[in-house]
Amino acid sequence: MARVSLSPQIIARIVDHARAQNMQAGQHLPAQLLADSFKVSRQPIVSALKKLEDMGIVQSAPNRGYFLACNADDIPEMDADAAGDDEVYDRIAADRMAGRLPDRLSENELMRLYGVARGRLSRVLHQIADEGWIERLPGNGWEFREILTSRKAYSDAYQFRAAIEMQALLLPSFRIDEEGFAAARRHQQELLQSYESESRQKVFGTNIEFHEMLMTCANNDFFLDAVRRINRVRRLMEYSITHDRTRLPQQCREHLQILDLIEERDMQAAATFLFHHIREAGNIKAALIA
């Protein structure tokens, strides 16, 4: 099944949207509206808009968002060969999980290894960088970042998540983000209807969006940073073990129940439920790791 790429393909979809609407220079490109339309989280939309700004196609205004910098008809054609990008992405991910790639490589080495042109490789590497498991070095080098590679490390990560996410809900600084809660409900309900056909990336992205939204509500950057780091290092392990989707409907319903408890201001019940929700998911998934 083809996977929806975060950067190049969303950039192309934003451009297609602008053309379809015959948008003119100065018109607003609302990130949340685009996220809802494309059925992705807000983060990849903002990332794509920033890259379009770098290309001179959109411009940002403080506290106002992003706006088209030129008429849609004047936007150059986007190169978004998704199928080829997906194949290269999957090969790099599989080789990294199997330990076949060293921590550091140059773009030239990667081009030789995977037999691809620099343009396509660059798109894939920037997508991987957006996901957080590689970073660019000075020059044309890249360095893979830490990932989870063992059952124990994976299980430990879930135990840590369960503990800190539970405590985050009990912080005096926790405040409900009404817009975030509404978007989370919508995305969980949509996933309930489409989980069998969605990409691994979409399933994982919807899950981390939910949990990181709760950490944002805690208004404590240390909790949010900790959960983001764990989500980054567990991404490839999740991709390798999430082929069985039978538990996804239950996961979505449990997410909705957590939102209900928080909105009812029963924070102790919500925190306890969240703790067991994460621990059970970790136990089930860890058992699938060889």
N, C-alpha and C positions, 0 to 999 in steps of 0.2 A: 504494500500500500504506500502511495506517495506521501511524504511528510511535508507539511506546510513550512517553508523556510521563513525565518523571522525577518531578515533584512531585505534581500533583493526582491523577493516576491511581494512583500507588503509594500515596498516602495512602488513597484509596478502597479499594484492594486490601487494605491492612492492616486497615482497618475491616471489610471483608467477611470477612476471615480470622477476626477476633475474634468476629464474629457467628456465623459458621459453627461455630466451636468453642465457642460459648456461654461465652466467657471472662468471668471475674468480676474485679472490682477487685482489684488486687494481683498478678495473674498476669503472668508474665514474657513479654516479646516479644523473643525472641533475634534480633538483627540478622542474623547469618550464616544462621540457619535460614530466615528470611524471604527473604533474598537467594537462597538455593539454591532455595526453593520457587517464587519468582517468576522465576528465571533472569535475574537482574540482578546487578550488582556490589553490594558492601556499602555504597558511598558514597551512592547514592540512597536506600537504605533508612534509613540514619542521618539523612539530610537530612529525609526524610518523618517520621521519629519525632520529630525536633526540632520540626517544625512542629505535629505533633500535641500535643507538650508545650506549645507556645505556646497551643494551643487548649484546654488543660486536659484533654485526653483521655488522655494518658499522662504519666507522671512518670519522671524519671531518678534513679538512685542511683549515686554515685561507685563506679567499679570493678565495678559489678554490671550496668549496662545500663538498659533501659527496661521499665516495668511499666504495665499498664493502670490508669488512675486512677479508672475508673468501670466499672460493669457494661456489657457489650457492648450489651445491650438499651437502655441509656440514652444511647448515642452518637447525636448528631443525624445526619440524613441528609447525605451528602457530595454536593456538586455537582461531578460529574466528566463533563462533556459532552466526551468525548475527541475526537470527530470535529471539532467546531467549533474546539477548541483547536489541533488539529493543522493545520487549514487556516490559521489566523492565524499560527501558528509558521512554516509553510512560506513564507507570503507575506513575512513580515518577513525571514526568512533570505535569500530570493531577492532582495529589494530591497536588503538590506545588501551582499550579494555584488556586485550590479550597480552599486553606488555611488549608488543612488537615495535613500538616507536620509542625512541629515546626522549628524554625531557626536552631537549633543545634540537631544533632543526632550522635550516634556512629555507626560504621559499624555493630556491633552486633545487634543493634536495627533495622537497615535497613534490615539486613538479615532475622530477624524474621518477619518484616512487609511484606516483599515481597517473602519470602520463597525461597531464592536463595542462592547458595553457594558463599563463599567469593570471589573466582576467578572471577565469572561473575559480581558480584556486583562491584568489584574493577574496572573492565573494563568500566562498565557503569559510575561509579563515575568519573573516569579519563576523559572520554569523556565529561561529563557535566562540569568538571573543565576546559577542553580545550575551551568550549563554554562560560565560564565565569560566570555561575550562581550558582556555589558552589565552596568552597575552603576548603582545608584540614587544620585541626587543629592539634596541637601537640598530639601525641598518635594515637588513631584510630577514632577520631571524625571528623565530617564534618559540615560546616556552610553554609547555603544557603545565597547567596548575594541578594541584592535588585533587585526586578523586578517591572514592572508596573502592577498594578492590577485594575485600574479604567479608565473609559473613559476620564475623565479630565486629568489625568496624561499622558495618551497616547497622547491625543491631544496636551497638552503642550510640550511634547517631540518633536512632529513633528514641532510645531511652532519654537522651539529653533533650531532644525536642519535646517529648512529653512533659518533662519536668519544667522546662522554662516557659513553654507555651501556656501551661496550666497557671503558672505563677503570674504571667503577664496579664491574664484576665482578672487577677485579684489585685492588681496595682491600683492605688488611689487615683492615679493619673489616667486610667482607662476611660475613654470617651467613645461613644458610638459615632461612627462616620456614616450618616444616613445615606449619602450617595454611594459610598463603598459597600454598605450592606445591601442596598437595592441592586447594585450591579452584581454582587456575589450571588444573590438569590436568582437573578435572571440567568447567570452563567451556569449555576448548578442545575437549574430546571432545564436549560437547553441541553446540557450534557446528559441528563437523564433520558432525553429523547433520542440522542444521537451517539451515545457512547460506543456502540458496536462498530460504527464506521469512522470515528474520529481517529486522527493520527496519534501516535504515542506522544508526540510533542504537545499537541493540543490538550490531551488528557493530563499530562504532567503539568503543563502551564496553568490550566484551570485550577488544579489542586494547590500549587504553590501560591497562586494569586490569592486564593481563599485564606491560607494560613498567614501569608505576609500582610494581608489586609488587616487581620486581627492584631498582628504585632504592631502595625502602624497606629491602630487605635490605642495601644498601650502608652503611646507618647513617651517612649524610652528607647533611644537609638541603640542601646546596647542589646536589648532583646531583639530588635529588628535585624541588626547586623549579624547576630549569632544565627538566627534562622535563615537569613539569606546565604550565609556561608555554607551551612549544612545543605541547603537546597542545591547550591552549586556543585558541591563535591559528590552528591548522591545522584546527580542527573543521569550519568551514563549507566550506573548500576540499575536505576529504575527502568531505563530503556530496555535493558537486557532481560528483565524479569516480569515485565508487565503485559505479557501476551494474553494471560487469562484475565478476562474482563468481567467475570461473573460477579465480582464483589463491587464493581463500580456503582451500580444503582444504590446499594446500601451505603456506600461512602457518600454519595450525593445527598441522600436523605439524612444521614447523620450530620453533614455540614449544615443543612437547613434547620435541623433540630437545635444545633449549637446557636445559630442565629436567633431562633425563637427564644431560647433560654436567656440569652443576653438581652434581648429586647424586653423580656419580662423582668429584667433586672435581678434575675436569680443567678448571680455571678458564681456562687459556690457550686451550684449544680452544673452550670455551664463549664466551669473549670474542671470539675471531676469528670464530666462526660467527655470533654476534650482530651483529658489525660488518657482515659481508657480507649478512646477512638484512635489515638496515635499509637499507643502500645499494641493494640490488637493488630493494626495494619502492619506495624513493624514485625511482629511475631509471624504473621502469615507470610509476608514477603521474604523475611530472612530464611524461612524454611525452604524457599525455592532456589536459594543460592547454592551452587555446587561446592 
